[in-house]
């Protein structure tokens, strides 16, 4: 499937900004599942910019605006062909999962930080699930099923809970929260897991040439001899309706737009995603 993506986001500043310093992670990159045919980022007001690839392999546009501006507008447009195929997994055993070959290679995505920690109540349920899971892939399936049954996915929520445990306690959350909960659950039992930021086409059978309101979306990948993607919000592996932008330890590593500004306090963020199937 070939998709055109248009992601528009930015800030309106309550009293105007005299300068701002920002990073955008809104552009997909080519990998085994997708080929980027075109991508660019436009910023208004016209800034100084620099593009680079971060530690996790995500394309970043850094930019600075050194003039008074009441609003900052970032426009990212991309054309991507997606052709996902099943990951070539090794079906690792629990013993293989905790071997140095895995733990040394993926140490950075094994840490249970406060952001992804599941909290004591969920941890008790996870302990029982681990006891009955014959292999890591059985445990992953059980975790995703449990979270989908107990945490209501609120589509379109643009901010994540500060901690995964807060979403579990609330019984609802956005895609970021479900991704963080899943990551924390898997890492708690030695399964490397990382956060994926991207886009998802909301219509299962989109008409060619018709623009649709799309979503910035988050899902995860876990290690089973290869990185295996799964979308905890929908309980399915991503298909050709998903476009990868970047990966990291959690949401903070792949925030679409982040930065600081000088000027009067107060700002409001806005965002809009439009997706069109081209072929």
C-alpha positions as CSV (number, residue, x, y, z in Angstrom):
1,X,0.0,0.0,0.0
2,X,1.3,3.5,-0.9
3,X,0.3,6.3,1.5
4,X,0.7,10.0,1.6
5,X,1.1,11.4,5.1
6,X,0.5,15.0,6.1
7,X,1.2,15.8,9.8
8,X,0.7,19.4,10.9
9,X,1.5,20.4,14.4
10,X,2.8,23.3,16.4
11,X,2.1,25.8,19.2
12,X,0.2,29.0,19.7
13,X,2.0,31.1,22.4
14,X,-0.2,33.1,24.8
15,X,1.9,36.2,24.8
16,X,4.1,35.4,21.8
17,X,7.5,33.8,21.8
18,X,10.6,35.8,21.3
19,X,12.6,32.7,20.3
20,X,12.1,28.9,20.2
21,X,14.3,25.9,20.0
22,X,12.7,22.6,18.8
23,X,13.1,19.1,17.5
24,X,10.7,17.3,15.2
25,X,10.6,13.5,14.8
26,X,7.8,13.2,12.3
27,X,9.4,11.6,9.2
28,X,9.4,7.9,8.4
29,X,12.5,6.2,7.2
30,X,13.0,3.2,4.9
31,X,13.4,-0.2,6.5
32,X,12.5,-3.8,5.7
33,X,8.8,-3.1,5.9
34,X,8.5,0.3,4.2
35,X,10.1,2.4,1.5
36,X,10.1,6.2,1.8
37,X,9.6,7.8,-1.7
38,X,9.5,11.4,-0.5
39,X,9.7,13.2,2.8
40,X,10.1,16.8,3.9
41,X,9.5,19.2,6.9
42,X,8.5,22.8,6.5
43,X,8.5,25.2,9.4
44,X,6.9,28.6,9.8
45,X,8.3,31.2,10.7
46,X,11.3,30.3,8.5
47,X,14.0,29.0,10.9
48,X,17.6,27.8,11.0
49,X,17.4,24.0,10.6
50,X,19.6,20.9,10.8
51,X,18.6,17.3,10.0
52,X,20.3,14.3,11.7
53,X,19.7,10.7,12.7
54,X,19.5,10.1,16.5
55,X,21.0,7.2,18.5
56,X,17.9,5.1,17.9
57,X,17.9,5.6,14.1
58,X,15.1,8.2,14.0
59,X,15.3,11.1,11.6
60,X,15.3,14.4,13.5
61,X,14.9,18.0,12.3
62,X,16.3,20.5,14.8
63,X,15.3,24.1,14.3
64,X,15.6,27.5,15.9
65,X,13.4,30.6,15.4
66,X,15.1,33.9,16.5
67,X,12.2,36.3,15.9
68,X,9.0,37.1,17.7
69,X,6.3,34.7,16.6
70,X,2.7,34.2,18.0
71,X,2.6,30.7,16.5
72,X,4.9,27.9,15.4
73,X,3.7,25.6,12.6
74,X,5.5,22.4,11.5
75,X,4.3,20.7,8.4
76,X,5.6,17.2,7.6
77,X,4.7,15.5,4.4
78,X,5.8,12.0,3.3
79,X,5.0,9.4,0.7
80,X,5.6,5.8,1.8
81,X,5.1,2.3,0.4
82,X,4.4,-0.2,3.1
83,X,4.7,-4.0,2.6
84,X,4.9,-5.7,6.0
85,X,5.9,-9.3,6.3
86,X,6.0,-11.5,9.4
87,X,9.1,-11.2,11.5
88,X,11.4,-14.2,11.3
89,X,11.3,-15.1,15.0
90,X,13.4,-17.7,16.8
91,X,10.7,-18.6,19.4
92,X,13.2,-18.1,22.2
93,X,12.8,-20.1,25.4
94,X,12.9,-18.4,28.8
95,X,16.4,-19.7,29.3
96,X,17.5,-18.3,25.9
97,X,15.8,-14.9,26.7
98,X,18.0,-14.3,29.8
99,X,21.3,-15.5,28.2
100,X,24.1,-12.9,27.9
101,X,23.7,-12.8,24.1
102,X,20.3,-11.2,24.6
103,X,20.7,-9.3,27.9
104,X,24.0,-7.7,26.8
105,X,22.8,-6.7,23.4
106,X,19.5,-5.2,24.5
107,X,20.4,-3.9,28.0
108,X,19.0,-0.4,27.2
109,X,15.5,-1.7,26.5
110,X,15.4,-4.0,29.5
111,X,15.3,-1.4,32.2
112,X,12.0,-0.9,34.2
113,X,11.9,2.9,34.7
114,X,9.2,4.8,36.6
115,X,7.5,5.7,33.3
116,X,6.9,2.1,32.3
117,X,6.7,0.4,35.7
118,X,3.3,-1.4,36.0
119,X,2.8,-0.9,39.8
120,X,2.2,-3.5,42.6
121,X,-1.4,-4.5,41.7
122,X,-0.7,-5.4,38.1
123,X,2.7,-7.0,39.1
124,X,0.8,-9.6,41.1
125,X,-1.3,-10.6,38.1
126,X,1.8,-10.7,35.9
127,X,3.6,-13.0,38.3
128,X,0.8,-15.6,38.0
129,X,0.8,-15.2,34.2
130,X,4.6,-15.8,34.1
131,X,4.2,-19.0,36.1
132,X,1.8,-20.4,33.5
133,X,3.5,-19.2,30.4
134,X,5.6,-22.0,28.8
135,X,7.6,-19.6,26.6
136,X,8.0,-15.8,26.3
137,X,5.7,-15.6,23.3
138,X,2.9,-17.1,25.4
139,X,3.5,-14.5,28.0
140,X,3.5,-11.6,25.5
141,X,0.1,-12.8,24.1
142,X,-1.3,-13.1,27.7
143,X,-0.1,-9.6,28.6
144,X,-1.6,-8.0,25.5
145,X,-4.9,-9.8,26.1
146,X,-5.1,-8.8,29.8
147,X,-4.3,-5.1,29.1
148,X,-6.9,-5.0,26.3
149,X,-9.6,-6.4,28.7
150,X,-8.8,-4.1,31.6
151,X,-7.6,-0.8,30.1
152,X,-10.0,1.0,27.8
153,X,-8.2,2.4,24.8
154,X,-9.2,6.1,24.3
155,X,-8.5,6.8,20.7
156,X,-7.2,10.3,19.9
157,X,-5.9,11.1,23.4
158,X,-2.9,13.3,22.6
159,X,-1.2,13.2,26.0
160,X,0.0,10.1,27.9
161,X,-0.2,9.5,31.6
162,X,3.1,10.4,33.3
163,X,3.4,6.7,34.4
164,X,2.0,3.5,33.0
165,X,0.7,2.5,36.5
166,X,-1.6,5.6,36.4
167,X,-3.3,4.3,33.3
168,X,-3.8,0.8,34.9
169,X,-5.3,2.5,38.0
170,X,-7.6,4.7,35.9
171,X,-8.7,1.7,33.7
172,X,-8.2,3.8,30.5
173,X,-5.5,5.4,28.5
174,X,-4.2,6.3,25.1
175,X,-2.0,4.2,22.8
176,X,1.1,5.6,24.6
177,X,-0.2,4.3,27.9
178,X,-0.9,0.8,26.6
179,X,2.5,0.7,24.9
180,X,4.2,1.7,28.2
181,X,2.2,-0.8,30.2
182,X,3.1,-3.6,27.8
183,X,6.8,-2.6,27.8
184,X,7.0,-2.5,31.6
185,X,5.3,-5.9,31.9
186,X,7.7,-7.6,29.4
187,X,10.8,-6.0,30.7
188,X,9.8,-7.1,34.2
189,X,10.4,-10.7,33.1
190,X,13.5,-10.1,31.0
191,X,12.0,-9.6,27.6
192,X,13.5,-6.7,25.7
193,X,10.8,-4.3,24.5
194,X,10.9,-0.9,22.8
195,X,8.5,1.8,22.0
196,X,7.5,2.6,18.4
197,X,6.1,5.9,17.2
198,X,4.3,6.3,13.9
199,X,1.0,6.6,12.1
200,X,-2.0,4.4,11.6
201,X,-4.6,4.5,8.8
202,X,-8.0,4.4,10.6
203,X,-10.0,2.9,7.8
204,X,-9.5,-0.8,7.0
205,X,-10.5,-0.3,3.3
206,X,-9.6,3.2,2.4
207,X,-10.6,4.6,-1.0
208,X,-7.7,5.5,-3.3
209,X,-7.2,9.3,-3.5
210,X,-9.6,10.2,-0.6
211,X,-8.0,12.0,2.4
212,X,-8.8,10.6,5.8
213,X,-8.2,11.9,9.3
214,X,-5.4,9.7,10.5
215,X,-3.7,9.2,13.8
216,X,-0.3,9.6,15.4
217,X,0.0,6.2,17.0
218,X,2.2,4.1,19.3
219,X,2.9,0.4,19.5
220,X,5.8,-1.8,20.6
221,X,8.4,-4.3,19.4
222,X,9.7,-7.1,21.5
223,X,12.7,-9.3,20.9
224,X,12.3,-12.9,19.8
225,X,15.5,-13.4,17.8
226,X,14.1,-10.5,15.7
227,X,12.0,-7.5,16.6
228,X,8.4,-8.5,16.6
229,X,5.8,-5.7,16.4
230,X,2.5,-5.7,18.2
231,X,-0.1,-3.0,18.8
232,X,-1.4,-3.3,22.4
233,X,-4.2,-0.8,21.7
234,X,-5.8,-3.1,19.1
235,X,-4.4,-6.4,20.1
236,X,-2.9,-7.1,16.6
237,X,0.4,-7.0,14.8
238,X,0.8,-3.9,12.7
239,X,-0.1,-4.4,9.0
240,X,0.2,-2.2,5.9
241,X,-2.0,0.5,7.6
242,X,0.9,1.3,9.9
243,X,3.9,3.5,9.2
244,X,7.0,3.5,11.4
245,X,8.6,6.8,12.4
246,X,11.0,5.8,15.1
247,X,11.8,3.6,18.1
248,X,13.1,4.3,21.6
249,X,13.0,3.2,25.2
250,X,9.6,5.0,25.7
251,X,7.5,7.9,24.4
252,X,10.1,10.5,25.5
253,X,12.7,9.2,23.0
254,X,10.3,9.7,20.0
255,X,8.1,12.7,20.8
256,X,6.9,14.1,17.5
257,X,7.6,17.7,18.5
258,X,9.4,19.0,21.5
259,X,11.2,22.2,22.5
260,X,11.5,25.3,24.6
261,X,10.7,28.9,24.0
262,X,11.3,32.3,25.6
263,X,8.6,34.8,26.1
264,X,5.4,35.2,28.2
265,X,4.3,31.9,29.9
266,X,1.6,29.8,28.3
267,X,1.3,27.8,25.1
268,X,-1.2,25.5,23.5
269,X,-0.3,22.6,21.2
270,X,-2.3,21.6,18.1
271,X,-2.0,18.7,15.8
272,X,-3.7,17.2,12.8
273,X,-2.8,14.1,10.7
274,X,-4.2,13.4,7.2
275,X,-3.5,10.2,5.3
276,X,-4.3,9.3,1.7
277,X,-4.0,6.0,0.0
278,X,-2.4,6.5,-3.4
279,X,-2.1,2.8,-4.5
